[in-house]
Amino acid sequence: MLRAYIGLVKKEFRQVFRDTNMLRIIFAVPVIQLLLLGYAVTTDVKYIQLDVYDFDRSQYSRELVDALGAGEYFRITDDLEPTTQYPLYDLSSRFQSGVSEMAIILPVDFSEQLSAGETITIGLVADGSNASSASTAIGYMNQIVGRFSQEQTGMTPPLQIRSRVLYNPEGESVYFMVPGIVATLLTMITIMLTSMAIVREKEMGTLEQLLVTPISGTALLAGKLSAFAILGLFEMSFALAVGVLWFGIPFAGSPLLLFGLSAVYLLTTLGLGLFFSTVTSTQQQAMFFAWFFSIFAILTSGFLTPIANMPHWVQYITYINPMRYFVEIVRGIMMRGAGVSELWVDIYPMCIFGIAIFTIAALRFQKRVS
């Protein structure tokens, strides 16, 4: 009995170590996850994209702007020149496109009132899509402005900030989470269904039976992927309905645009699932590959933590994550009512990824079945 048990354990170890795909899953995947995701997941709020509308253009106002950009809390994206016709030029569009997250407005008599020790009201507008980040950023702003005021006047800070939060004035965190969950569901479901279903066909021998029928390889591929695409869009529709009807999340943009861009994104997820099915031979391997990519995609997409908070080398890695662009598209359409012109910077890389990944996977699948 003991000899049989020891022999079976040895056999299993030999089988695992002979399988190169299984070795990658056991040893390489955990190391990559620890090194990469350990840096990517952070709750710190840093490098907030800040626009400056300086109506004063004085030495004092420039010093305050320099103080805001000196640390790691704010990144001055633009010092916009206010005019009489456009006092807050393009503010809404910059928020919708994600170029800016906050805007500070300095009054025209800022330096005069500061020198006289009078109370000054500074305007602050914040993108409330991420309620937690917006609240923290407003706190940072109050601290920096208060410290600057005391250093300049040597008295109780006369500067007061009047803030306004757009898109989510109530500060509900669910407004930020649900759009990310919608993107996550569409990603995980379509990748896992595609990769595991095709591998299951190979394990059961039914794929070979389909190949000897008059059905062409292109028709076979289109038929199988269409079913998974429909299921993914159904799950997405269900999640959107729950978010809007149950949680009361406002849908500010165009549903037609959201579903159209989701169909483009499906080229990426279905292509990845198809590719995983061609490099694996068992459902277990396919599931591990799909799971690993999904975890990587979710944690480096900005779904849980802002990408700007991640180390610079991790931020560069996020550019090869197609889900990064889709999460921003879903949030932009749902919460900010963004259109194609505001989302173009996310749409075109998502299209490039989708076409490239799906083409490579389809050619590899055709080669395997031919």
FIROMAR-182041 format. One record per atom (N, C-alpha, C): residue in three letters; x, y, z. Coordinates in steps of 0.1 Angstrom, whole numbers. Atoms other than C-alpha are relative to their C-alpha. Layout:
REM residues N
aa|px|py|pz
ALA|X|Y|Z
...
END
This chain:
REM residues 370
aa|px|py|pz
MET|8|-12|0
MET|0|0|0
MET|9|13|0
LEU|-9|-12|-1
LEU|28|25|10
LEU|8|1|-13
ARG|-7|-1|12
ARG|48|16|-21
ARG|-8|5|-11
ALA|9|-5|10
ALA|18|22|-43
ALA|-2|15|1
TYR|2|-14|-2
TYR|12|55|-27
TYR|12|8|-4
ILE|-13|-7|4
ILE|49|66|-31
ILE|2|0|-15
GLY|-1|1|15
GLY|49|54|-67
GLY|-9|10|-7
LEU|9|-9|6
LEU|18|74|-75
LEU|4|15|2
VAL|-5|-14|-2
VAL|32|106|-59
VAL|12|3|-10
LYS|-11|-2|10
LYS|64|101|-80
LYS|-5|2|-14
LYS|5|-1|13
LYS|44|96|-111
LYS|-6|14|-3
GLU|7|-13|1
GLU|24|128|-105
GLU|11|11|-2
PHE|-11|-10|1
PHE|56|149|-99
PHE|7|-1|-14
ARG|-6|1|13
ARG|72|135|-131
ARG|-9|6|-11
GLN|10|-5|10
GLN|40|143|-151
GLN|0|15|1
VAL|0|-15|-2
VAL|40|179|-137
VAL|13|6|-6
PHE|-13|-6|4
PHE|77|185|-144
PHE|3|-2|-15
ARG|-2|2|14
ARG|75|171|-179
ARG|-9|10|-9
ASP|9|-9|7
ASP|47|196|-188
ASP|5|14|2
THR|-5|-13|-1
THR|63|229|-196
THR|-10|11|3
ASN|10|-10|-3
ASN|31|248|-195
ASN|-4|0|15
MET|3|1|-15
MET|24|235|-160
MET|11|6|8
LEU|-12|-6|-7
LEU|59|245|-149
LEU|-1|15|0
ARG|1|-15|1
ARG|53|281|-161
ARG|-11|5|10
ILE|11|-4|-9
ILE|20|282|-142
ILE|5|-1|15
ILE|-4|2|-14
ILE|36|269|-110
ILE|10|9|5
PHE|-12|-8|-4
PHE|68|289|-109
PHE|0|14|-5
ALA|-1|-13|6
ALA|67|318|-133
ALA|-11|10|4
VAL|11|-8|-3
VAL|32|331|-126
VAL|0|6|13
PRO|-1|-6|-14
PRO|35|336|-88
PRO|11|11|1
VAL|-11|-10|-1
VAL|68|354|-92
VAL|-4|13|-7
ILE|5|-12|8
ILE|54|378|-119
ILE|-10|8|8
GLN|11|-7|-7
GLN|23|385|-98
GLN|6|7|12
LEU|-6|-7|-12
LEU|44|393|-66
LEU|7|12|-4
LEU|-8|-12|4
LEU|68|416|-84
LEU|-8|11|-6
LEU|7|-10|7
LEU|44|434|-106
LEU|-12|6|8
LEU|13|-4|-7
LEU|11|435|-87
LEU|3|6|14
GLY|-4|-6|-13
GLY|29|443|-54
GLY|2|15|-1
TYR|-2|-15|2
TYR|38|477|-69
TYR|-12|6|-5
ALA|12|-6|7
ALA|6|482|-89
ALA|-11|4|9
VAL|11|-2|-9
VAL|-19|479|-61
VAL|4|9|11
THR|-3|-10|-11
THR|-16|510|-39
THR|-12|9|3
THR|12|-9|-4
THR|-42|531|-20
THR|5|14|1
ASP|-5|-14|0
ASP|-20|562|-21
ASP|-6|8|-11
VAL|5|-9|10
VAL|-34|592|-39
VAL|11|10|-3
LYS|-11|-9|4
LYS|-6|610|-58
LYS|-2|4|-14
TYR|-1|-5|14
TYR|1|630|-90
TYR|-14|2|-6
ILE|14|-3|4
ILE|-35|643|-93
ILE|2|11|-12
GLN|-1|-9|11
GLN|-39|660|-127
GLN|-7|13|3
LEU|5|-13|-4
LEU|-44|697|-119
LEU|1|11|-10
ASP|0|-12|9
ASP|-54|726|-142
ASP|0|12|9
VAL|-1|-12|-7
VAL|-47|761|-131
VAL|-6|11|-8
TYR|6|-12|7
TYR|-69|791|-140
TYR|4|12|9
ASP|-6|-11|-8
ASP|-48|821|-127
ASP|-5|13|-6
PHE|4|-13|5
PHE|-67|854|-132
PHE|8|11|5
ASP|-8|-10|-6
ASP|-42|873|-111
ASP|14|2|-8
ARG|-13|0|7
ARG|-9|864|-128
ARG|10|9|7
SER|-9|-8|-9
SER|11|879|-99
SER|11|-9|5
GLN|-11|7|-6
GLN|42|868|-80
GLN|-6|-10|10
TYR|6|8|-11
TYR|20|855|-51
TYR|-7|-12|-7
SER|7|11|7
SER|-2|834|-75
SER|9|-10|-6
ARG|-10|10|5
ARG|28|819|-92
ARG|7|-8|11
GLU|-6|7|-11
GLU|43|810|-59
GLU|-9|-11|5
LEU|10|10|-5
LEU|11|792|-48
LEU|0|-12|-10
VAL|0|10|10
VAL|11|773|-81
VAL|12|-9|1
ASP|-12|8|-2
ASP|47|763|-76
ASP|0|-9|12
ALA|1|8|-12
ALA|39|751|-41
ALA|-9|-12|-2
LEU|9|12|3
LEU|11|729|-54
LEU|7|-10|-8
GLY|-6|10|8
GLY|33|713|-80
GLY|14|-5|5
ALA|-13|3|-5
ALA|64|710|-58
ALA|1|-15|5
GLY|0|14|-6
GLY|54|677|-41
GLY|-5|-10|-9
GLU|4|11|8
GLU|41|644|-53
GLU|-16|-1|0
TYR|14|1|-1
TYR|4|652|-47
TYR|-7|5|-13
PHE|6|-5|12
PHE|-4|673|-77
PHE|10|1|-12
ARG|-8|-2|12
ARG|9|674|-113
ARG|-7|11|-8
ILE|6|-11|7
ILE|2|707|-130
ILE|0|-4|-15
THR|1|4|14
THR|-11|696|-164
THR|0|12|-9
ASP|0|-12|9
ASP|-17|731|-178
ASP|-3|12|9
ASP|3|-14|-6
ASP|-17|768|-167
ASP|-7|7|-11
LEU|9|-5|11
LEU|-46|779|-188
LEU|-2|15|1
GLU|1|-15|0
GLU|-48|816|-198
GLU|-15|3|-1
PRO|14|-3|0
PRO|-83|828|-187
PRO|-2|12|-9
THR|4|-12|8
THR|-101|853|-211
THR|-13|4|4
THR|14|-5|-3
THR|-132|874|-208
THR|-10|-9|-6
GLN|10|8|7
GLN|-150|852|-233
GLN|-1|-14|5
TYR|-1|14|-5
TYR|-138|818|-220
TYR|7|0|14
PRO|-7|-1|-13
PRO|-130|823|-182
PRO|5|-14|5
LEU|-4|14|-3
LEU|-129|785|-177
LEU|1|-8|-12
TYR|-1|5|13
TYR|-118|774|-211
TYR|0|-16|0
ASP|0|14|3
ASP|-127|738|-220
ASP|1|-9|13
LEU|-1|7|-13
LEU|-130|727|-183
LEU|-8|-14|-1
SER|8|13|1
SER|-158|701|-189
SER|6|-10|-9
SER|-5|10|10
SER|-142|686|-220
SER|13|-6|6
ARG|-13|6|-5
ARG|-108|682|-202
ARG|-3|-10|11
PHE|4|10|-10
PHE|-126|664|-173
PHE|-5|-13|-7
GLN|6|12|7
GLN|-145|641|-197
GLN|10|-8|-7
SER|-11|8|6
SER|-114|631|-216
SER|10|-6|9
GLY|-9|5|-10
GLY|-95|624|-184
GLY|13|7|0
VAL|-12|-8|0
VAL|-68|650|-192
VAL|2|7|14
SER|-1|-7|-13
SER|-76|668|-159
SER|-9|-7|10
GLU|8|5|-11
GLU|-89|657|-125
GLU|-5|11|9
MET|3|-11|-8
MET|-90|690|-107
MET|3|13|-7
ALA|-3|-13|5
ALA|-90|727|-115
ALA|0|10|12
ILE|0|-11|-11
ILE|-80|756|-91
ILE|-2|13|-7
ILE|3|-13|6
ILE|-93|791|-99
ILE|5|11|10
LEU|-5|-11|-9
LEU|-73|821|-84
LEU|-7|13|-5
PRO|6|-12|4
PRO|-92|854|-84
PRO|9|11|-5
VAL|-8|-10|7
VAL|-80|885|-102
VAL|7|9|11
ASP|-6|-8|-10
ASP|-73|904|-69
ASP|7|-8|11
PHE|-6|10|-10
PHE|-55|874|-52
PHE|11|7|7
SER|-12|-5|-6
SER|-22|892|-45
SER|-4|12|9
GLU|4|-12|-8
GLU|-39|925|-33
GLU|-6|-4|14
GLN|6|4|-12
GLN|-61|907|-8
GLN|9|-7|9
LEU|-10|8|-8
LEU|-33|884|4
LEU|9|10|7
SER|-9|-10|-6
SER|-10|914|11
SER|-8|8|11
ALA|7|-8|-10
ALA|-38|932|30
ALA|-5|-9|11
GLY|4|9|-11
GLY|-45|901|51
GLY|-15|-3|-1
GLU|14|2|1
GLU|-81|899|38
GLU|-3|-15|-3
THR|5|14|3
THR|-101|866|34
THR|-2|-1|-15
ILE|0|2|14
ILE|-97|853|-1
ILE|-7|-14|-3
THR|7|13|4
THR|-120|826|-17
THR|6|-5|-13
ILE|-6|6|12
ILE|-103|803|-41
ILE|-9|-11|-5
GLY|9|10|5
GLY|-124|782|-64
GLY|8|-13|-3
LEU|-5|13|3
LEU|-118|744|-68
LEU|-10|-9|-5
VAL|9|9|6
VAL|-135|720|-91
VAL|7|-13|-1
ALA|-6|13|0
ALA|-129|683|-88
ALA|-9|-10|-8
ASP|7|11|7
ASP|-138|652|-109
ASP|-4|-10|11
GLY|4|9|-11
GLY|-159|631|-84
GLY|-2|-14|-5
SER|3|14|4
SER|-159|599|-105
SER|6|-10|10
ASN|-6|8|-11
ASN|-135|584|-79
ASN|-2|8|13
ALA|3|-8|-12
ALA|-151|598|-47
ALA|11|0|10
SER|-10|1|-10
SER|-123|586|-24
SER|12|9|-4
SER|-12|-8|4
SER|-95|602|-45
SER|-3|14|0
ALA|3|-14|1
ALA|-114|634|-50
ALA|0|6|14
SER|0|-4|-14
SER|-120|637|-12
SER|14|2|5
THR|-13|-1|-4
THR|-84|630|-5
THR|8|12|-6
ALA|-6|-11|7
ALA|-72|655|-31
ALA|-4|14|5
ILE|5|-13|-6
ILE|-94|683|-17
ILE|7|2|14
GLY|-7|-2|-13
GLY|-78|676|17
GLY|14|4|-2
TYR|-14|-5|3
TYR|-43|679|2
TYR|0|15|-3
MET|1|-13|4
MET|-53|711|-14
MET|-2|10|12
ASN|2|-8|-12
ASN|-66|726|19
ASN|13|1|8
GLN|-13|-1|-8
GLN|-33|717|36
GLN|10|9|-6
ILE|-11|-8|7
ILE|-10|732|10
ILE|-4|14|-1
VAL|5|-14|0
VAL|-31|764|6
VAL|1|6|13
GLY|-1|-5|-13
GLY|-33|768|43
GLY|14|3|5
ARG|-14|-1|-4
ARG|4|763|48
ARG|6|12|-8
PHE|-5|-11|9
PHE|12|788|19
PHE|-5|13|6
SER|5|-12|-5
SER|-11|814|34
SER|7|4|13
GLN|-7|-3|-12
GLN|5|812|68
GLN|14|4|-2
GLU|-14|-4|3
GLU|40|814|54
GLU|1|14|-6
GLN|0|-13|6
GLN|31|845|34
GLN|-4|11|9
THR|6|-10|-8
THR|11|864|60
THR|4|-1|15
GLY|-3|1|-14
GLY|23|850|93
GLY|-11|1|10
MET|12|-1|-8
MET|-12|849|106
MET|-9|-12|-3
THR|10|10|3
THR|-43|827|106
THR|-3|1|-15
PRO|1|0|15
PRO|-47|816|70
PRO|-13|7|-5
PRO|12|-7|5
PRO|-70|841|52
PRO|-6|-7|-13
LEU|5|7|12
LEU|-74|817|22
LEU|-11|-10|3
GLN|10|10|-1
GLN|-106|798|19
GLN|-3|-7|-13
ILE|3|7|13
ILE|-114|771|-7
ILE|-15|-3|-1
ARG|14|4|3
ARG|-149|768|-22
ARG|1|-10|-10
SER|-2|11|9
SER|-149|734|-38
SER|-14|-4|-6
ARG|12|6|6
ARG|-174|718|-62
ARG|4|-13|-7
VAL|-3|14|5
VAL|-174|681|-71
VAL|-10|-3|-11
LEU|8|4|12
LEU|-186|671|-106
LEU|-3|-15|-1
TYR|3|14|4
TYR|-203|639|-117
TYR|-4|-9|11
ASN|4|9|-12
ASN|-206|624|-82
ASN|1|9|13
PRO|-1|-10|-12
PRO|-213|653|-57
PRO|-3|-7|13
GLU|4|7|-13
GLU|-227|628|-31
GLU|12|-8|5
GLY|-12|8|-5
GLY|-193|610|-30
GLY|-3|-14|1
GLU|3|14|-1
GLU|-208|576|-36
GLU|11|-9|-7
SER|-11|8|6
SER|-180|550|-41
SER|-5|-10|-10
VAL|6|10|9
VAL|-204|526|-59
VAL|-1|6|-14
TYR|0|-6|13
TYR|-205|551|-88
TYR|13|-3|-7
PHE|-13|3|6
PHE|-168|544|-93
PHE|2|-14|-2
MET|-2|14|0
MET|-169|507|-87
MET|-8|-7|-11
VAL|8|8|9
VAL|-198|495|-108
VAL|4|1|-15
PRO|-5|0|14
PRO|-185|507|-142
PRO|13|-9|-2
GLY|-12|8|1
GLY|-152|490|-134
GLY|-4|-15|0
ILE|5|14|-1
ILE|-171|458|-125
ILE|-6|-4|-13
VAL|5|3|13
VAL|-189|460|-158
VAL|11|-4|-10
ALA|-11|3|9
ALA|-156|460|-177
ALA|7|-13|5
THR|-7|13|-5
THR|-142|432|-154
THR|-8|-12|-4
LEU|8|11|4
LEU|-172|409|-161
LEU|1|-3|-14
LEU|-1|3|14
LEU|-170|413|-198
LEU|14|-6|-4
THR|-13|6|2
THR|-133|406|-197
THR|2|-14|4
MET|-3|13|-6
MET|-132|376|-175
MET|-9|-11|-7
ILE|9|9|5
ILE|-163|359|-189
ILE|3|-5|-14
THR|-3|3|14
THR|-154|361|-226
THR|13|-8|-1
ILE|-13|7|1
ILE|-117|351|-221
ILE|-1|-15|5
MET|0|13|-6
MET|-125|321|-198
MET|-9|-9|-8
LEU|9|9|8
LEU|-155|308|-219
LEU|7|-4|-12
THR|-6|3|13
THR|-136|310|-251
THR|11|-10|1
SER|-11|9|-2
SER|-104|294|-239
SER|-3|-14|4
MET|4|13|-5
MET|-120|266|-219
MET|-9|-8|-9
ALA|10|8|8
ALA|-148|257|-243
ALA|7|-6|-12
ILE|-7|6|12
ILE|-124|252|-273
ILE|9|-11|5
VAL|-8|11|-5
VAL|-100|232|-252
VAL|-8|-12|4
ARG|9|11|-4
ARG|-129|211|-239
ARG|-4|-8|-13
GLU|3|7|13
GLU|-138|203|-275
GLU|11|-9|-4
LYS|-11|8|4
LYS|-103|191|-281
LYS|2|-12|9
GLU|-2|11|-9
GLU|-102|170|-250
GLU|-11|-11|-2
MET|10|10|2
MET|-135|153|-258
MET|0|-6|-14
GLY|-1|5|14
GLY|-126|148|-295
GLY|-11|5|-9
THR|11|-5|9
THR|-156|167|-308
THR|5|10|-10
LEU|-6|-10|9
LEU|-134|194|-324
LEU|4|-7|-13
GLU|-4|7|12
GLU|-120|168|-348
GLU|-13|-5|-8
GLN|13|4|7
GLN|-156|156|-356
GLN|-5|12|-8
LEU|4|-12|7
LEU|-165|192|-365
LEU|8|3|-12
LEU|-9|-4|11
LEU|-135|196|-387
LEU|-2|-9|-12
VAL|2|9|11
VAL|-145|166|-409
VAL|-14|3|-7
THR|13|-4|6
THR|-179|182|-416
THR|2|10|-11
PRO|-2|-10|11
PRO|-185|205|-446
PRO|2|14|5
ILE|-2|-13|-5
ILE|-182|235|-422
ILE|14|5|-2
SER|-13|-5|2
SER|-153|257|-431
SER|6|5|14
GLY|-7|-4|-12
GLY|-127|267|-405
GLY|-5|14|5
THR|4|-14|-3
THR|-138|304|-407
THR|-14|0|6
ALA|14|1|-5
ALA|-175|295|-402
ALA|0|-6|14
LEU|-1|7|-13
LEU|-166|272|-373
LEU|5|10|11
LEU|-5|-10|-10
LEU|-146|300|-356
LEU|-10|11|3
ALA|9|-10|-2
ALA|-172|326|-362
ALA|-12|-4|8
GLY|11|5|-7
GLY|-200|304|-349
GLY|2|-1|15
LYS|-4|2|-14
LYS|-182|295|-317
LYS|2|13|8
LEU|-3|-12|-7
LEU|-170|330|-309
LEU|-13|9|1
SER|12|-9|-1
SER|-204|347|-317
SER|-8|-4|12
ALA|8|4|-11
ALA|-221|327|-290
ALA|6|5|13
PHE|-6|-6|-12
PHE|-195|338|-264
PHE|-1|15|1
ALA|1|-15|0
ALA|-197|374|-275
ALA|-14|4|4
ILE|14|-3|-4
ILE|-235|373|-271
ILE|-2|-2|15
LEU|1|3|-15
LEU|-232|358|-236
LEU|7|11|8
GLY|-7|-11|-6
GLY|-206|385|-227
GLY|-8|13|1
LEU|8|-12|0
LEU|-228|413|-238
LEU|-13|-1|8
PHE|12|2|-9
PHE|-258|398|-220
PHE|4|3|15
GLU|-4|-2|-14
GLU|-238|397|-187
GLU|3|15|2
MET|-2|-14|-2
MET|-227|433|-193
MET|-13|8|1
SER|13|-7|0
SER|-263|444|-200
SER|-6|-2|14
PHE|6|3|-13
PHE|-274|427|-168
PHE|7|8|11
ALA|-8|-8|-10
ALA|-246|444|-147
ALA|-4|15|-1
LEU|3|-14|1
LEU|-255|478|-162
LEU|-14|2|5
ALA|13|-1|-5
ALA|-292|472|-154
ALA|-1|1|15
VAL|-1|0|-15
VAL|-284|464|-118
VAL|6|13|5
GLY|-7|-13|-4
GLY|-261|494|-115
GLY|-10|12|-1
VAL|9|-11|2
VAL|-287|518|-129
VAL|-13|-1|8
LEU|13|1|-6
LEU|-319|504|-115
LEU|1|-2|15
TRP|-1|4|-14
TRP|-307|490|-81
TRP|8|10|8
PHE|-9|-9|-7
PHE|-278|513|-72
PHE|-3|14|-3
GLY|3|-13|4
GLY|-292|543|-89
GLY|11|8|-6
ILE|-11|-7|6
ILE|-261|552|-108
ILE|-5|6|-13
PRO|5|-7|12
PRO|-268|578|-135
PRO|8|-4|-12
PHE|-7|3|13
PHE|-260|569|-171
PHE|0|12|-9
ALA|0|-13|6
ALA|-249|602|-185
ALA|2|0|-15
GLY|-4|0|14
GLY|-237|591|-220
GLY|-9|-8|-9
SER|7|7|10
SER|-248|571|-250
SER|1|-15|2
PRO|-1|15|0
PRO|-257|534|-245
PRO|4|-6|-13
LEU|-4|5|13
LEU|-253|529|-282
LEU|15|0|-2
LEU|-15|-2|1
LEU|-217|542|-281
LEU|7|-10|9
LEU|-7|10|-10
LEU|-209|520|-250
LEU|-1|-14|-6
PHE|1|14|6
PHE|-222|488|-267
PHE|8|-1|-12
GLY|-8|0|13
GLY|-205|497|-300
GLY|15|-2|4
LEU|-14|1|-4
LEU|-171|501|-283
LEU|2|-13|8
SER|-2|13|-7
SER|-177|470|-261
SER|1|-11|-11
ALA|-2|10|11
ALA|-181|450|-294
ALA|14|1|-5
VAL|-14|-1|5
VAL|-147|464|-305
VAL|9|-7|11
TYR|-9|6|-11
TYR|-132|454|-271
TYR|-1|-16|0
LEU|2|15|1
LEU|-146|418|-276
LEU|10|-6|-9
LEU|-11|6|9
LEU|-120|414|-304
LEU|12|-4|8
THR|-11|3|-9
THR|-94|416|-277
THR|-2|-12|9
THR|3|11|-10
THR|-110|393|-251
THR|-2|-13|-7
LEU|2|12|7
LEU|-122|367|-276
LEU|13|-5|-6
GLY|-13|4|6
GLY|-88|368|-294
GLY|9|-6|11
LEU|-8|6|-10
LEU|-70|362|-261
LEU|-4|-14|4
GLY|5|14|-3
GLY|-93|333|-252
GLY|4|-10|-10
LEU|-4|9|11
LEU|-87|318|-286
LEU|14|-3|0
PHE|-14|2|-1
PHE|-50|323|-283
PHE|4|-10|11
PHE|-3|9|-11
PHE|-49|306|-249
PHE|-4|-15|-3
SER|4|14|4
SER|-68|276|-264
SER|10|-6|-9
THR|-9|7|10
THR|-41|271|-290
THR|14|-3|7
VAL|-13|3|-7
VAL|-12|271|-265
VAL|-1|-9|12
THR|3|9|-12
THR|-28|248|-239
THR|-7|-13|-6
SER|5|13|4
SER|-39|212|-241
SER|-11|-5|9
THR|10|4|-10
THR|-62|209|-210
THR|-7|12|5
GLN|9|-11|-5
GLN|-90|229|-195
GLN|7|7|12
GLN|-7|-5|-12
GLN|-69|233|-163
GLN|10|10|-4
GLN|-10|-10|5
GLN|-41|250|-182
GLN|-6|12|-6
ALA|7|-12|6
ALA|-65|272|-201
ALA|-5|9|11
MET|6|-8|-11
MET|-82|283|-169
MET|11|8|7
PHE|-11|-7|-6
PHE|-48|292|-153
PHE|5|12|-8
PHE|-5|-11|9
PHE|-37|312|-183
PHE|-10|12|0
ALA|11|-10|0
ALA|-71|330|-184
ALA|0|8|13
TRP|1|-6|-13
TRP|-71|336|-147
TRP|12|10|3
PHE|-12|-9|-2
PHE|-35|350|-146
PHE|-1|13|-8
PHE|2|-12|8
PHE|-42|374|-175
PHE|-11|9|6
SER|11|-8|-5
SER|-75|385|-159
SER|5|8|13
ILE|-5|-7|-12
ILE|-58|393|-125
ILE|9|11|-4
PHE|-9|-10|5
PHE|-30|412|-143
PHE|-8|12|-6
ALA|8|-10|7
ALA|-55|431|-165
ALA|-8|9|10
ILE|9|-8|-9
ILE|-78|441|-136
ILE|8|9|9
LEU|-8|-8|-9
LEU|-51|453|-112
LEU|9|11|-6
THR|-8|-10|7
THR|-32|473|-138
THR|-9|9|-9
SER|9|-7|9
SER|-63|488|-155
SER|-5|13|6
GLY|6|-11|-7
GLY|-71|515|-129
GLY|-13|-2|6
PHE|13|4|-5
PHE|-102|496|-118
PHE|0|3|15
LEU|0|-1|-15
LEU|-92|496|-81
LEU|8|12|5
THR|-8|-11|-3
THR|-64|522|-79
THR|4|8|-12
PRO|-4|-9|11
PRO|-55|552|-101
PRO|13|-4|-6
ILE|-13|4|6
ILE|-27|544|-126
ILE|10|10|3
ALA|-10|-10|-3
ALA|-11|577|-118
ALA|7|-2|14
ASN|-6|3|-13
ASN|-4|564|-82
ASN|10|-11|-1
MET|-9|12|1
MET|16|534|-95
MET|14|5|-3
PRO|-14|-3|5
PRO|54|535|-100
PRO|1|2|-15
HIS|-1|-3|14
HIS|65|549|-133
HIS|2|-12|-9
TRP|-3|12|8
TRP|78|515|-146
TRP|-13|-8|-1
VAL|13|8|1
VAL|44|499|-138
VAL|-10|8|-9
GLN|9|-8|8
GLN|26|528|-155
GLN|3|-3|-15
TYR|-4|3|13
TYR|45|520|-187
TYR|-6|-14|-4
ILE|5|13|2
ILE|34|484|-184
ILE|-15|0|-3
THR|14|-1|2
THR|-2|494|-182
THR|-4|3|-14
TYR|4|-4|14
TYR|-1|507|-218
TYR|-2|-12|-9
ILE|2|12|8
ILE|0|471|-231
ILE|-12|-8|6
ASN|12|6|-6
ASN|-31|463|-210
ASN|-13|6|-7
PRO|12|-5|7
PRO|-62|466|-233
PRO|-11|4|9
MET|11|-3|-9
MET|-85|467|-203
MET|1|14|6
ARG|-3|-14|-4
ARG|-69|500|-192
ARG|-9|9|-7
TYR|7|-9|8
TYR|-85|517|-221
TYR|-15|-2|1
PHE|15|2|-1
PHE|-119|500|-218
PHE|-6|5|13
VAL|5|-5|-13
VAL|-123|508|-181
VAL|-2|15|-1
GLU|1|-15|1
GLU|-117|545|-189
GLU|-12|4|-9
ILE|11|-2|9
ILE|-142|543|-218
ILE|-13|-2|7
VAL|12|3|-7
VAL|-169|527|-196
VAL|-3|11|10
ARG|2|-11|-10
ARG|-164|553|-168
ARG|-3|13|-7
GLY|2|-13|6
GLY|-162|582|-192
GLY|-14|1|-6
ILE|14|-1|6
ILE|-195|573|-210
ILE|-10|0|11
MET|11|1|-10
MET|-215|563|-179
MET|0|12|9
MET|0|-10|-11
MET|-204|589|-154
MET|2|15|-5
ARG|-3|-13|4
ARG|-191|619|-174
ARG|-7|4|-13
GLY|7|-3|12
GLY|-212|616|-206
GLY|10|3|-12
ALA|-10|-3|11
ALA|-181|616|-228
ALA|-4|-6|-13
GLY|3|5|13
GLY|-183|611|-265
GLY|13|-5|-7
VAL|-12|5|7
VAL|-159|599|-292
VAL|11|10|0
SER|-11|-10|0
SER|-140|632|-293
SER|8|0|13
GLU|-7|0|-13
GLU|-132|630|-256
GLU|7|-14|3
LEU|-6|13|-3
LEU|-124|592|-256
LEU|9|-5|-11
TRP|-7|5|11
TRP|-105|590|-288
TRP|14|-5|4
VAL|-13|4|-5
VAL|-72|587|-269
VAL|0|-14|5
ASP|2|14|-5
ASP|-85|554|-254
ASP|-5|-9|-11
ILE|6|9|10
ILE|-104|542|-285
ILE|10|-5|-10
TYR|-8|5|10
TYR|-77|540|-310
TYR|10|-10|4
PRO|-8|12|-4
PRO|-52|519|-290
PRO|-8|-12|3
MET|8|12|-2
MET|-80|496|-280
MET|-4|-7|-13
CYS|3|6|14
CYS|-89|491|-317
CYS|13|-7|-5
ILE|-13|6|5
ILE|-52|484|-325
ILE|2|-13|7
PHE|-2|13|-8
PHE|-49|458|-297
PHE|-10|-10|-5
GLY|10|10|3
GLY|-82|442|-307
GLY|3|-6|-14
ILE|-2|5|13
ILE|-74|439|-344
ILE|13|-9|0
ALA|-13|7|0
ALA|-38|427|-338
ALA|-2|-14|7
ILE|2|13|-8
ILE|-47|401|-311
ILE|-9|-10|-6
PHE|10|9|6
PHE|-77|387|-328
PHE|6|-6|-13
THR|-6|5|13
THR|-58|384|-362
THR|10|-11|3
ILE|-10|10|-3
ILE|-29|365|-346
ILE|-6|-12|6
ALA|7|12|-6
ALA|-52|342|-326
ALA|-7|-8|-11
ALA|8|7|10
ALA|-74|334|-356
ALA|10|-7|-10
LEU|-9|7|9
LEU|-44|326|-378
LEU|6|-12|6
ARG|-6|11|-8
ARG|-29|304|-351
ARG|-10|-11|1
PHE|10|10|-1
PHE|-62|286|-347
PHE|-2|-7|-13
GLN|1|6|13
GLN|-66|281|-384
GLN|11|-10|-4
LYS|-12|9|3
LYS|-31|266|-386
LYS|-1|-13|8
ARG|1|12|-8
ARG|-39|242|-357
ARG|-10|-9|-6
VAL|11|9|5
VAL|-71|229|-373
VAL|1|-4|-14
SER|-1|4|15
SER|-59|227|-409
SER|9|-12|-1
END
